[in-house]
């Protein structure tokens, strides 16, 4: 029983020392208000100001609407070209055929 009480007292003492060390390392948790008002601008003022290196992004121009049928035709053509390239590689596999560029206009 005495050993248990001794271990308990040592644990409480160690916890207290750890808490004191932690609070000293992290500083005060309560925000202290400055005696004088700061002269720093608010976040809203900073966002509204124009800066030297800030460049406003140009607004996108109205792009013409592309019909969905045209997009589907281009996509189908791309799939056909890719399937043809895969089939030609399967018939005659080689390193050169593996690394050839596709003729599809959709590939960058």
N, CA, C and O atoms as CSV, one atom per row, in Angstrom:
chain,resi,resn,atom,element,x,y,z
A,1,UNK,N,N,0.825,-1.190,0.000
A,1,UNK,CA,C,0.000,0.000,0.000
A,1,UNK,C,C,0.868,1.252,0.000
A,1,UNK,O,O,0.571,2.228,-0.689
A,2,UNK,N,N,1.960,1.212,0.792
A,2,UNK,CA,C,2.822,2.386,0.835
A,2,UNK,C,C,3.514,2.613,-0.511
A,2,UNK,O,O,3.727,3.753,-0.924
A,3,UNK,N,N,3.859,1.519,-1.185
A,3,UNK,CA,C,4.506,1.662,-2.503
A,3,UNK,C,C,3.527,2.248,-3.520
A,3,UNK,O,O,3.915,3.050,-4.369
A,4,UNK,N,N,2.255,1.842,-3.431
A,4,UNK,CA,C,1.245,2.389,-4.324
A,4,UNK,C,C,1.078,3.887,-4.097
A,4,UNK,O,O,1.011,4.656,-5.055
A,5,UNK,N,N,1.010,4.307,-2.825
A,5,UNK,CA,C,0.875,5.730,-2.521
A,5,UNK,C,C,2.114,6.510,-2.974
A,5,UNK,O,O,1.997,7.641,-3.446
A,6,UNK,N,N,3.279,5.918,-2.833
A,6,UNK,CA,C,4.507,6.572,-3.274
A,6,UNK,C,C,4.498,6.750,-4.794
A,6,UNK,O,O,4.865,7.813,-5.295
A,7,UNK,N,N,4.083,5.721,-5.526
A,7,UNK,CA,C,4.011,5.814,-6.990
A,7,UNK,C,C,2.974,6.845,-7.419
A,7,UNK,O,O,3.188,7.593,-8.373
A,8,UNK,N,N,1.842,6.878,-6.704
A,8,UNK,CA,C,0.804,7.857,-7.017
A,8,UNK,C,C,1.302,9.277,-6.784
A,8,UNK,O,O,1.077,10.156,-7.617
A,9,UNK,N,N,1.978,9.512,-5.660
A,9,UNK,CA,C,2.513,10.849,-5.371
A,9,UNK,C,C,3.556,11.267,-6.404
A,9,UNK,O,O,3.570,12.415,-6.847
A,10,UNK,N,N,4.424,10.341,-6.783
A,10,UNK,CA,C,5.448,10.656,-7.792
A,10,UNK,C,C,4.800,10.966,-9.144
A,10,UNK,O,O,5.258,11.857,-9.859
A,11,UNK,N,N,3.736,10.235,-9.499
A,11,UNK,CA,C,3.039,10.479,-10.767
A,11,UNK,C,C,2.382,11.848,-10.772
A,11,UNK,O,O,2.465,12.574,-11.763
A,12,UNK,N,N,1.727,12.208,-9.672
A,12,UNK,CA,C,1.083,13.521,-9.573
A,12,UNK,C,C,2.132,14.621,-9.625
A,12,UNK,O,O,1.935,15.641,-10.286
A,13,UNK,N,N,3.244,14.419,-8.932
A,13,UNK,CA,C,4.325,15.405,-8.957
A,13,UNK,C,C,4.890,15.550,-10.374
A,13,UNK,O,O,5.133,16.670,-10.825
A,14,UNK,N,N,5.101,14.440,-11.076
A,14,UNK,CA,C,5.604,14.492,-12.454
A,14,UNK,C,C,4.627,15.176,-13.391
A,14,UNK,O,O,5.033,15.925,-14.279
A,15,UNK,N,N,3.329,14.920,-13.195
A,15,UNK,CA,C,2.308,15.564,-14.011
A,15,UNK,C,C,2.297,17.069,-13.774
A,15,UNK,O,O,2.160,17.842,-14.722
A,16,UNK,N,N,2.439,17.494,-12.522
A,16,UNK,CA,C,2.459,18.922,-12.209
A,16,UNK,C,C,3.669,19.600,-12.827
A,16,UNK,O,O,3.553,20.697,-13.373
A,17,UNK,N,N,4.834,18.958,-12.747
A,17,UNK,CA,C,6.046,19.538,-13.351
A,17,UNK,C,C,5.894,19.620,-14.862
A,17,UNK,O,O,6.301,20.609,-15.472
A,18,UNK,N,N,5.313,18.594,-15.471
A,18,UNK,CA,C,5.100,18.614,-16.927
A,18,UNK,C,C,4.133,19.721,-17.333
A,18,UNK,O,O,4.359,20.402,-18.333
A,19,UNK,N,N,3.057,19.907,-16.566
A,19,UNK,CA,C,2.086,20.955,-16.868
A,19,UNK,C,C,2.713,22.335,-16.752
A,19,UNK,O,O,2.455,23.205,-17.584
A,20,UNK,N,N,3.530,22.543,-15.732
A,20,UNK,CA,C,4.199,23.840,-15.564
A,20,UNK,C,C,5.169,24.088,-16.710
A,20,UNK,O,O,5.226,25.195,-17.245
A,21,UNK,N,N,5.929,23.074,-17.089
A,21,UNK,CA,C,6.880,23.231,-18.186
A,21,UNK,C,C,6.161,23.491,-19.504
A,21,UNK,O,O,6.617,24.296,-20.316
A,22,UNK,N,N,5.045,22.815,-19.713
A,22,UNK,CA,C,4.283,23.019,-20.949
A,22,UNK,C,C,3.696,24.420,-21.013
A,22,UNK,O,O,3.746,25.072,-22.056
A,23,UNK,N,N,3.143,24.882,-19.901
A,23,UNK,CA,C,2.558,26.228,-19.908
A,23,UNK,C,C,3.642,27.293,-20.076
A,23,UNK,O,O,3.395,28.332,-20.687
A,24,UNK,N,N,4.828,27.047,-19.546
A,24,UNK,CA,C,5.914,28.010,-19.722
A,24,UNK,C,C,6.403,28.014,-21.166
A,24,UNK,O,O,6.791,29.060,-21.686
A,25,UNK,N,N,6.387,26.862,-21.811
A,25,UNK,CA,C,6.869,26.776,-23.191
A,25,UNK,C,C,5.889,27.382,-24.183
A,25,UNK,O,O,6.303,27.995,-25.166
A,26,UNK,N,N,4.609,27.220,-23.938
A,26,UNK,CA,C,3.616,27.727,-24.881
A,26,UNK,C,C,3.230,29.163,-24.611
A,26,UNK,O,O,2.628,29.803,-25.474
A,27,UNK,N,N,3.542,29.673,-23.488
A,27,UNK,CA,C,3.209,31.063,-23.176
A,27,UNK,C,C,1.786,31.166,-22.682
A,27,UNK,O,O,1.123,30.161,-22.428
A,28,UNK,N,N,1.336,32.373,-22.551
A,28,UNK,CA,C,0.003,32.631,-22.034
A,28,UNK,C,C,-1.036,32.240,-23.069
A,28,UNK,O,O,-0.869,32.507,-24.259
A,29,UNK,N,N,-2.103,31.610,-22.617
A,29,UNK,CA,C,-3.165,31.227,-23.542
A,29,UNK,C,C,-4.210,32.320,-23.685
A,29,UNK,O,O,-4.990,32.313,-24.637
A,30,UNK,N,N,-4.231,33.255,-22.750
A,30,UNK,CA,C,-5.185,34.345,-22.839
A,30,UNK,C,C,-4.621,35.443,-23.730
A,30,UNK,O,O,-3.480,35.864,-23.540
A,31,UNK,N,N,-5.412,35.920,-24.711
A,31,UNK,CA,C,-4.908,37.001,-25.559
A,31,UNK,C,C,-4.825,38.308,-24.764
A,31,UNK,O,O,-5.779,38.705,-24.095
A,32,UNK,N,N,-3.702,38.947,-24.847
A,32,UNK,CA,C,-3.525,40.218,-24.155
A,32,UNK,C,C,-3.797,41.349,-25.134
A,32,UNK,O,O,-3.259,41.373,-26.241
A,33,UNK,N,N,-4.616,42.258,-24.725
A,33,UNK,CA,C,-4.942,43.380,-25.581
A,33,UNK,C,C,-3.849,44.429,-25.449
A,33,UNK,O,O,-3.397,44.717,-24.341
A,34,UNK,N,N,-3.415,45.009,-26.579
A,34,UNK,CA,C,-2.367,46.020,-26.497
A,34,UNK,C,C,-2.892,47.297,-25.844
A,34,UNK,O,O,-4.082,47.605,-25.905
A,35,UNK,N,N,-1.981,48.021,-25.226
A,35,UNK,CA,C,-2.357,49.262,-24.543
A,35,UNK,C,C,-2.760,50.328,-25.558
A,35,UNK,O,O,-3.682,51.105,-25.312
A,36,UNK,N,N,-2.070,50.365,-26.699
A,36,UNK,CA,C,-2.379,51.337,-27.729
A,36,UNK,C,C,-2.940,50.596,-28.947
A,36,UNK,O,O,-2.557,49.457,-29.210
A,37,UNK,N,N,-3.831,51.231,-29.675
A,37,UNK,CA,C,-4.339,50.579,-30.884
A,37,UNK,C,C,-3.218,50.472,-31.924
A,37,UNK,O,O,-2.390,51.373,-32.063
A,38,UNK,N,N,-3.213,49.365,-32.640
A,38,UNK,CA,C,-2.176,49.176,-33.654
A,38,UNK,C,C,-2.543,49.945,-34.910
A,38,UNK,O,O,-3.715,50.225,-35.164
A,39,UNK,N,N,-1.560,50.271,-35.665
A,39,UNK,CA,C,-1.767,51.028,-36.891
A,39,UNK,C,C,-1.789,50.121,-38.115
A,39,UNK,O,O,-1.710,50.597,-39.247
A,40,UNK,N,N,-1.897,48.826,-37.889
A,40,UNK,CA,C,-1.927,47.901,-39.015
A,40,UNK,C,C,-3.310,47.901,-39.645
A,40,UNK,O,O,-4.316,47.972,-38.938
A,41,UNK,N,N,-3.368,47.823,-40.978
A,41,UNK,CA,C,-4.672,47.802,-41.645
A,41,UNK,C,C,-5.366,46.458,-41.423
A,41,UNK,O,O,-4.718,45.451,-41.138
A,42,UNK,N,N,-6.654,46.459,-41.554
A,42,UNK,CA,C,-7.416,45.234,-41.394
A,42,UNK,C,C,-7.246,44.357,-42.631
A,42,UNK,O,O,-6.740,44.801,-43.662
A,43,UNK,N,N,-7.674,43.120,-42.508
A,43,UNK,CA,C,-7.538,42.177,-43.620
A,43,UNK,C,C,-8.358,42.644,-44.824
A,43,UNK,O,O,-7.930,42.483,-45.967
A,44,UNK,N,N,-9.510,43.210,-44.576
A,44,UNK,CA,C,-10.358,43.681,-45.678
A,44,UNK,C,C,-9.670,44.822,-46.435
A,44,UNK,O,O,-9.729,44.878,-47.663
A,45,UNK,N,N,-9.030,45.715,-45.713
A,45,UNK,CA,C,-8.316,46.810,-46.366
A,45,UNK,C,C,-7.151,46.273,-47.188
A,45,UNK,O,O,-6.875,46.770,-48.280
A,46,UNK,N,N,-6.470,45.261,-46.665
A,46,UNK,CA,C,-5.360,44.680,-47.415
A,46,UNK,C,C,-5.833,44.028,-48.703
A,46,UNK,O,O,-5.160,44.114,-49.731
A,47,UNK,N,N,-6.991,43.375,-48.652
A,47,UNK,CA,C,-7.503,42.723,-49.849
A,47,UNK,C,C,-7.982,43.728,-50.884
A,47,UNK,O,O,-7.891,43.478,-52.085
A,48,UNK,N,N,-8.492,44.866,-50.420
A,48,UNK,CA,C,-9.011,45.860,-51.349
A,48,UNK,C,C,-7.908,46.700,-51.985
A,48,UNK,O,O,-8.106,47.281,-53.052
A,49,UNK,N,N,-6.744,46.766,-51.332
A,49,UNK,CA,C,-5.654,47.553,-51.885
A,49,UNK,C,C,-5.101,46.885,-53.137
A,49,UNK,O,O,-5.141,45.663,-53.287
A,50,UNK,N,N,-4.587,47.722,-54.028
A,50,UNK,CA,C,-3.866,47.166,-55.171
A,50,UNK,C,C,-2.403,47.098,-54.787
A,50,UNK,O,O,-1.872,48.017,-54.162
A,51,UNK,N,N,-1.767,46.030,-55.155
A,51,UNK,CA,C,-0.369,45.836,-54.813
A,51,UNK,C,C,0.484,46.020,-56.056
A,51,UNK,O,O,-0.021,46.037,-57.179
A,52,UNK,N,N,1.774,46.156,-55.838
A,52,UNK,CA,C,2.695,46.407,-56.936
A,52,UNK,C,C,2.732,45.242,-57.909
A,52,UNK,O,O,2.657,45.440,-59.121
A,53,UNK,N,N,2.848,44.019,-57.382
A,53,UNK,CA,C,2.976,42.854,-58.243
A,53,UNK,C,C,1.639,42.203,-58.575
A,53,UNK,O,O,1.592,41.262,-59.368
A,54,UNK,N,N,0.581,42.679,-57.995
A,54,UNK,CA,C,-0.718,42.066,-58.248
A,54,UNK,C,C,-1.199,42.428,-59.641
A,54,UNK,O,O,-1.220,43.597,-60.027
A,55,UNK,N,N,-1.578,41.423,-60.372
A,55,UNK,CA,C,-2.108,41.624,-61.710
A,55,UNK,C,C,-3.502,41.044,-61.729
A,55,UNK,O,O,-3.709,39.881,-61.385
A,56,UNK,N,N,-4.432,41.840,-62.123
A,56,UNK,CA,C,-5.794,41.345,-62.193
A,56,UNK,C,C,-5.915,40.417,-63.395
A,56,UNK,O,O,-5.461,40.738,-64.494
A,57,UNK,N,N,-6.523,39.286,-63.172
A,57,UNK,CA,C,-6.701,38.325,-64.246
A,57,UNK,C,C,-7.714,38.863,-65.237
A,57,UNK,O,O,-8.769,39.361,-64.842
A,58,UNK,N,N,-7.402,38.767,-66.517
A,58,UNK,CA,C,-8.376,39.248,-67.502
A,58,UNK,C,C,-9.617,38.371,-67.485
A,58,UNK,O,O,-9.539,37.157,-67.293
A,59,UNK,N,N,-10.731,38.990,-67.682
A,59,UNK,CA,C,-11.979,38.240,-67.705
A,59,UNK,C,C,-12.031,37.423,-68.991
A,59,UNK,O,O,-11.685,37.922,-70.062
A,60,UNK,N,N,-12.458,36.180,-68.886
A,60,UNK,CA,C,-12.482,35.345,-70.087
A,60,UNK,C,C,-13.471,35.880,-71.104
A,60,UNK,O,O,-14.577,36.306,-70.772
A,61,UNK,N,N,-13.038,35.845,-72.349
A,61,UNK,CA,C,-13.899,36.310,-73.428
A,61,UNK,C,C,-15.006,35.284,-73.633
A,61,UNK,O,O,-14.841,34.101,-73.335
A,62,UNK,N,N,-16.102,35.746,-74.130
A,62,UNK,CA,C,-17.217,34.847,-74.390
A,62,UNK,C,C,-16.808,33.875,-75.491
A,62,UNK,O,O,-16.555,34.274,-76.628
A,63,UNK,N,N,-16.747,32.609,-75.138
A,63,UNK,CA,C,-16.335,31.606,-76.105
A,63,UNK,C,C,-17.558,31.101,-76.860
A,63,UNK,O,O,-18.637,30.954,-76.286
A,64,UNK,N,N,-17.384,30.841,-78.132
A,64,UNK,CA,C,-18.535,30.338,-78.886
A,64,UNK,C,C,-18.916,28.948,-78.402
A,64,UNK,O,O,-18.050,28.154,-78.033
A,65,UNK,N,N,-20.170,28.663,-78.402
A,65,UNK,CA,C,-20.673,27.368,-77.960
A,65,UNK,C,C,-20.413,26.337,-79.052
A,65,UNK,O,O,-20.740,26.561,-80.217
A,66,UNK,N,N,-19.830,25.215,-78.672
A,66,UNK,CA,C,-19.544,24.139,-79.609
A,66,UNK,C,C,-20.658,23.112,-79.479
A,66,UNK,O,O,-20.996,22.691,-78.373
A,67,UNK,N,N,-21.221,22.715,-80.595
A,67,UNK,CA,C,-22.294,21.727,-80.507
A,67,UNK,C,C,-21.783,20.400,-79.942
A,67,UNK,O,O,-20.655,19.992,-80.218
A,68,UNK,N,N,-22.604,19.750,-79.168
A,68,UNK,CA,C,-22.222,18.501,-78.518
A,68,UNK,C,C,-21.965,17.400,-79.546
A,68,UNK,O,O,-21.154,16.507,-79.303
A,69,UNK,N,N,-22.635,17.455,-80.673
A,69,UNK,CA,C,-22.439,16.447,-81.709
A,69,UNK,C,C,-21.012,16.496,-82.253
A,69,UNK,O,O,-20.405,15.459,-82.519
A,70,UNK,N,N,-20.483,17.709,-82.416
A,70,UNK,CA,C,-19.115,17.861,-82.904
A,70,UNK,C,C,-18.115,17.294,-81.894
A,70,UNK,O,O,-17.153,16.628,-82.274
A,71,UNK,N,N,-18.344,17.556,-80.628
A,71,UNK,CA,C,-17.461,17.008,-79.600
A,71,UNK,C,C,-17.524,15.486,-79.565
A,71,UNK,O,O,-16.497,14.827,-79.405
A,72,UNK,N,N,-18.716,14.926,-79.713
A,72,UNK,CA,C,-18.855,13.471,-79.722
A,72,UNK,C,C,-18.165,12.859,-80.931
A,72,UNK,O,O,-17.551,11.798,-80.815
A,73,UNK,N,N,-18.253,13.507,-82.093
A,73,UNK,CA,C,-17.572,12.995,-83.291
A,73,UNK,C,C,-16.055,13.006,-83.107
A,73,UNK,O,O,-15.373,12.055,-83.490
A,74,UNK,N,N,-15.530,14.080,-82.521
A,74,UNK,CA,C,-14.088,14.149,-82.283
A,74,UNK,C,C,-13.649,13.075,-81.292
A,74,UNK,O,O,-12.596,12.460,-81.463
A,75,UNK,N,N,-14.446,12.855,-80.271
A,75,UNK,CA,C,-14.119,11.839,-79.277
A,75,UNK,C,C,-14.159,10.433,-79.888
A,75,UNK,O,O,-13.289,9.608,-79.609
A,76,UNK,N,N,-15.162,10.166,-80.715
A,76,UNK,CA,C,-15.245,8.862,-81.378
A,76,UNK,C,C,-14.057,8.646,-82.300
A,76,UNK,O,O,-13.507,7.546,-82.345
A,77,UNK,N,N,-13.647,9.681,-83.041
A,77,UNK,CA,C,-12.487,9.563,-83.924
A,77,UNK,C,C,-11.222,9.280,-83.112
A,77,UNK,O,O,-10.390,8.466,-83.514
A,78,UNK,N,N,-11.083,9.946,-81.981
A,78,UNK,CA,C,-9.921,9.721,-81.128
A,78,UNK,C,C,-9.893,8.281,-80.616
A,78,UNK,O,O,-8.838,7.646,-80.611
A,79,UNK,N,N,-11.035,7.769,-80.188
A,79,UNK,CA,C,-11.097,6.392,-79.681
A,79,UNK,C,C,-10.757,5.411,-80.796
A,79,UNK,O,O,-10.033,4.443,-80.561
A,80,UNK,N,N,-11.262,5.641,-82.003
A,80,UNK,CA,C,-10.947,4.747,-83.127
A,80,UNK,C,C,-9.455,4.746,-83.435
A,80,UNK,O,O,-8.876,3.688,-83.684
A,81,UNK,N,N,-8.824,5.930,-83.420
A,81,UNK,CA,C,-7.383,6.007,-83.697
A,81,UNK,C,C,-6.576,5.297,-82.613
A,81,UNK,O,O,-5.597,4.616,-82.920
A,82,UNK,N,N,-6.971,5.446,-81.361
A,82,UNK,CA,C,-6.261,4.777,-80.276
A,82,UNK,C,C,-6.435,3.266,-80.343
A,82,UNK,O,O,-5.493,2.521,-80.076
A,83,UNK,N,N,-7.640,2.808,-80.700
A,83,UNK,CA,C,-7.856,1.370,-80.834
A,83,UNK,C,C,-7.053,0.799,-81.995
A,83,UNK,O,O,-6.517,-0.304,-81.896
A,84,UNK,N,N,-6.967,1.543,-83.094
A,84,UNK,CA,C,-6.180,1.083,-84.241
A,84,UNK,C,C,-4.699,1.010,-83.876
A,84,UNK,O,O,-4.006,0.079,-84.285
A,85,UNK,N,N,-4.211,1.980,-83.112
A,85,UNK,CA,C,-2.809,1.960,-82.697
A,85,UNK,C,C,-2.537,0.771,-81.773
A,85,UNK,O,O,-1.487,0.135,-81.872
A,86,UNK,N,N,-3.467,0.474,-80.887
A,86,UNK,CA,C,-3.301,-0.666,-79.979
A,86,UNK,C,C,-3.322,-1.982,-80.757
A,86,UNK,O,O,-2.520,-2.874,-80.478
A,87,UNK,N,N,-4.219,-2.114,-81.717
A,87,UNK,CA,C,-4.283,-3.338,-82.510
A,87,UNK,C,C,-3.030,-3.521,-83.348
A,87,UNK,O,O,-2.531,-4.639,-83.479
A,88,UNK,N,N,-2.514,-2.441,-83.917
A,88,UNK,CA,C,-1.290,-2.568,-84.711
A,88,UNK,C,C,-0.107,-2.958,-83.834
A,88,UNK,O,O,0.786,-3.672,-84.291
A,89,UNK,N,N,-0.083,-2.508,-82.594
A,89,UNK,CA,C,0.993,-2.911,-81.688
A,89,UNK,C,C,0.859,-4.383,-81.311
A,89,UNK,O,O,1.861,-5.086,-81.181
A,90,UNK,N,N,-0.383,-4.853,-81.134
A,90,UNK,CA,C,-0.581,-6.253,-80.777
A,90,UNK,C,C,-0.186,-7.195,-81.908
A,90,UNK,O,O,0.289,-8.302,-81.657
A,91,UNK,N,N,-0.383,-6.753,-83.178
A,91,UNK,CA,C,-0.017,-7.590,-84.317
A,91,UNK,C,C,1.488,-7.636,-84.523
A,91,UNK,O,O,2.027,-8.676,-84.901
A,92,UNK,N,N,2.168,-6.536,-84.282
A,92,UNK,CA,C,3.625,-6.482,-84.454
A,92,UNK,C,C,4.230,-5.661,-83.327
A,92,UNK,O,O,4.524,-4.480,-83.511
A,93,UNK,N,N,4.421,-6.272,-82.162
A,93,UNK,CA,C,4.972,-5.500,-81.040
A,93,UNK,C,C,6.447,-5.178,-81.229
A,93,UNK,O,O,7.253,-6.042,-81.576
A,94,UNK,N,N,6.779,-3.921,-80.994
A,94,UNK,CA,C,8.170,-3.470,-81.047
A,94,UNK,C,C,8.287,-2.224,-80.182
A,94,UNK,O,O,7.294,-1.577,-79.850
A,95,UNK,N,N,9.538,-1.905,-79.825
A,95,UNK,CA,C,9.765,-0.718,-79.006
A,95,UNK,C,C,9.389,0.550,-79.773
A,95,UNK,O,O,8.871,1.501,-79.189
A,96,UNK,N,N,9.649,0.561,-81.075
A,96,UNK,CA,C,9.346,1.741,-81.873
A,96,UNK,C,C,7.833,1.939,-81.968
A,96,UNK,O,O,7.351,3.070,-81.890
A,97,UNK,N,N,7.087,0.855,-82.135
A,97,UNK,CA,C,5.630,0.970,-82.223
A,97,UNK,C,C,5.036,1.375,-80.884
A,97,UNK,O,O,3.992,2.024,-80.833
A,98,UNK,N,N,5.697,0.995,-79.809
A,98,UNK,CA,C,5.199,1.333,-78.485
A,98,UNK,C,C,5.312,2.828,-78.197
A,98,UNK,O,O,4.469,3.401,-77.507
A,99,UNK,N,N,6.362,3.455,-78.732
A,99,UNK,CA,C,6.617,4.868,-78.427
A,99,UNK,C,C,6.271,5.821,-79.555
A,99,UNK,O,O,6.698,6.975,-79.520
A,100,UNK,N,N,5.519,5.389,-80.551
A,100,UNK,CA,C,5.124,6.312,-81.615
A,100,UNK,C,C,4.000,7.209,-81.130
A,100,UNK,O,O,3.173,6.814,-80.308
A,101,UNK,N,N,3.990,8.420,-81.654
A,101,UNK,CA,C,2.946,9.373,-81.271
A,101,UNK,C,C,1.680,9.087,-82.051
A,101,UNK,O,O,1.723,8.617,-83.188
A,102,UNK,N,N,0.568,9.373,-81.433
A,102,UNK,CA,C,-0.712,9.165,-82.082
A,102,UNK,C,C,-1.035,10.310,-83.033
A,102,UNK,O,O,-0.502,11.410,-82.893
A,103,UNK,N,N,-1.887,10.052,-83.975
A,103,UNK,CA,C,-2.268,11.097,-84.940
A,103,UNK,C,C,-3.547,11.798,-84.521
A,103,UNK,O,O,-4.073,12.620,-85.271
A,104,UNK,N,N,-4.050,11.493,-83.356
A,104,UNK,CA,C,-5.279,12.099,-82.890
A,104,UNK,C,C,-5.054,13.574,-82.549
A,104,UNK,O,O,-4.058,13.914,-81.911
A,105,UNK,N,N,-5.966,14.445,-82.966
A,105,UNK,CA,C,-5.797,15.881,-82.642
A,105,UNK,C,C,-6.114,16.191,-81.180
A,105,UNK,O,O,-5.840,17.302,-80.726
A,106,UNK,N,N,-6.677,15.251,-80.434
A,106,UNK,CA,C,-7.035,15.513,-79.054
A,106,UNK,C,C,-5.889,15.319,-78.097
A,106,UNK,O,O,-5.984,15.725,-76.938
A,107,UNK,N,N,-4.790,14.703,-78.550
A,107,UNK,CA,C,-3.633,14.476,-77.696
A,107,UNK,C,C,-2.717,15.681,-77.812
A,107,UNK,O,O,-2.437,16.164,-78.909
A,108,UNK,N,N,-2.257,16.156,-76.670
A,108,UNK,CA,C,-1.385,17.339,-76.680
A,108,UNK,C,C,0.011,16.943,-77.041
A,108,UNK,O,O,0.898,17.794,-77.104
